[in-house]
Amino acid sequence: MERQTVPEPSPVPEVDPQKSFAGEVTVYVRSSAPDVARERQRRTLERIEQLANAGAVNSVEIVQWQNKVSEPVDGPKPDALEWYDEFVEAVGEQSLEPFFEARSGVGRLDRVIVLPVICIAARRDTDLVGVYPRWNDGVHESIEDALDRLTDGTIENA
């Protein structure tokens, strides 16, 4: 019989209380994702929990969203489209490509947005101050960058 070793839990990061993010972090995860992506989601959620426990952030919300969301021509906008539009307003549509894929709709659909497997948004009060993943002047700002920036209090996009 082969012995399996249980991996040790990741250490809780040290966080300077003076640099904690005084806002809310929302982690959006796709509800249907391939196994490799699910593992990445699990690791991200584990790290967010560690950061919250270490005092790096005041509030964390986890939201599940679909693979894609459609906007009907004559109906209310789904929440995921409201969030996407908020992200576009904050950082621009070009910054979100290819992580979000916006397409024109067909028939009774105005548009369709393919959503990423993981997205992190940081809000101070009600203002969106950080969106990950994204491109910023040719530099990829990843989910891992967001997690690292929460550790040192620099989650806000430049």
C-alpha positions in Angstrom: 0.0 0.0 0.0 1.4 3.4 -1.0 1.4 6.1 1.6 0.0 9.4 0.6 1.3 12.6 2.1 -1.0 15.3 2.9 0.3 18.7 1.7 1.0 21.2 4.4 -1.4 24.1 4.4 0.0 27.3 2.9 1.3 29.6 5.5 -0.8 32.6 6.4 0.8 35.6 4.8 2.2 38.3 7.0 0.2 41.5 6.5 1.1 44.9 7.7 -2.2 46.2 9.4 -1.3 49.7 8.1 -1.5 48.4 4.5 -4.7 46.4 4.7 -7.3 47.2 2.0 -10.1 49.0 3.6 -12.7 47.8 1.2 -14.5 44.9 -0.3 -13.0 42.2 -2.5 -15.3 40.2 -4.7 -14.1 36.9 -6.3 -16.1 35.8 -9.2 -15.7 32.2 -10.1 -17.2 30.3 -13.1 -19.6 27.7 -11.9 -18.8 25.3 -14.7 -15.1 25.0 -15.3 -12.6 22.3 -16.4 -10.7 20.4 -13.7 -7.5 22.4 -14.1 -9.5 25.6 -13.7 -11.3 24.3 -10.7 -8.0 23.7 -9.0 -6.9 27.2 -9.8 -10.2 28.5 -8.3 -9.7 26.4 -5.2 -6.2 27.8 -4.7 -7.4 31.3 -5.2 -10.2 31.0 -2.8 -7.9 29.4 -0.2 -5.5 32.3 -0.6 -8.3 34.9 -0.3 -9.5 33.2 2.9 -5.9 33.3 4.3 -5.6 37.0 3.4 -8.9 37.8 5.0 -7.9 35.9 8.1 -4.6 37.8 8.2 -6.4 41.2 8.0 -5.4 42.1 4.5 -9.0 42.9 3.5 -12.1 44.0 5.4 -14.6 42.0 3.4 -14.7 39.2 0.9 -17.6 38.1 -1.2 -17.6 35.0 -3.4 -19.9 35.1 -6.4 -20.5 32.3 -8.9 -21.2 33.2 -12.5 -21.9 31.3 -15.7 -19.6 30.6 -18.6 -21.3 33.3 -20.6 -24.1 35.8 -20.2 -26.5 37.2 -22.8 -28.2 40.6 -22.8 -31.7 40.4 -24.3 -32.8 43.2 -26.5 -36.0 43.9 -24.6 -35.3 42.6 -21.1 -33.5 43.5 -17.9 -29.7 43.2 -17.8 -28.4 40.2 -15.8 -26.1 41.0 -12.8 -23.1 39.6 -14.6 -23.6 42.2 -17.4 -23.9 45.0 -14.9 -20.6 43.9 -13.3 -18.9 43.6 -16.8 -20.2 47.1 -17.7 -18.8 48.4 -14.4 -15.4 46.8 -15.2 -15.4 48.4 -18.7 -16.2 51.8 -17.3 -13.3 51.5 -14.8 -10.5 50.1 -17.0 -11.8 50.0 -20.6 -13.0 47.2 -22.8 -9.5 46.7 -24.4 -8.0 46.0 -21.0 -10.4 43.2 -20.3 -9.7 41.3 -23.6 -9.1 38.3 -24.0 -10.2 37.5 -20.4 -13.7 38.6 -21.2 -14.9 38.0 -24.7 -17.6 40.4 -25.9 -19.7 39.5 -29.0 -22.6 41.0 -30.8 -25.8 39.1 -30.1 -28.0 37.4 -32.7 -31.8 37.6 -32.9 -33.3 38.8 -29.6 -29.9 39.1 -28.0 -28.1 42.5 -27.9 -24.7 41.0 -26.9 -23.0 38.0 -25.3 -20.1 38.1 -22.9 -17.9 35.1 -22.2 -16.8 35.4 -18.6 -13.4 34.3 -17.2 -12.9 31.4 -14.9 -11.8 33.7 -12.1 -12.1 37.5 -11.7 -11.2 39.6 -8.7 -12.7 43.1 -8.2 -11.8 45.5 -5.4 -14.2 48.2 -4.3 -13.7 51.0 -1.8 -17.1 52.3 -0.6 -19.0 51.7 -3.9 -16.2 52.7 -6.2 -14.5 50.0 -8.3 -10.7 50.5 -7.8 -9.2 47.2 -9.0 -10.1 44.6 -11.6 -8.1 41.4 -12.3 -7.2 39.9 -14.8 -6.6 42.7 -17.2 -4.0 44.3 -19.4 -2.5 47.6 -18.3 -0.3 49.3 -20.9 0.9 46.0 -22.3 1.4 44.4 -18.8 -0.7 41.5 -17.8 -2.1 41.9 -14.3 -3.1 38.4 -13.2 -5.2 36.9 -10.5 -2.0 36.1 -8.7 -0.9 39.7 -8.9 -4.2 40.7 -7.3 -3.5 38.3 -4.4 0.0 39.6 -4.0 -1.1 43.2 -4.0 -3.7 42.5 -1.3 -0.8 41.3 0.8 1.0 44.7 0.5 -2.1 46.9 0.2 -1.7 47.9 -3.4 -4.7 46.2 -5.0 -5.8 49.4 -6.8 -5.2 49.5 -10.5 -3.0 52.3 -11.7 
